[in-house]
Amino acid sequence: MKANNPHHWHIWLYGSRCTFVERFTGRLDEALDAADQLESQVGFVVLRFEIIRGARATE
């Protein structure tokens, strides 16, 4: 299993006419949790979300 090191992430939430992007730094499981929380905070129906990994974050 791969290590779950902290990275910089972009969380993208896609609706039918809206898109929301949030930057996040942490582990993948934390990024998934953040995406779940963001989904309930945006003012549109989220049809799809993507989490894109960036550079490794320094601790």
Helices and strands as residue ranges (DSSP letters): E 7-14, E 19-26, H 28-41, E 48-56
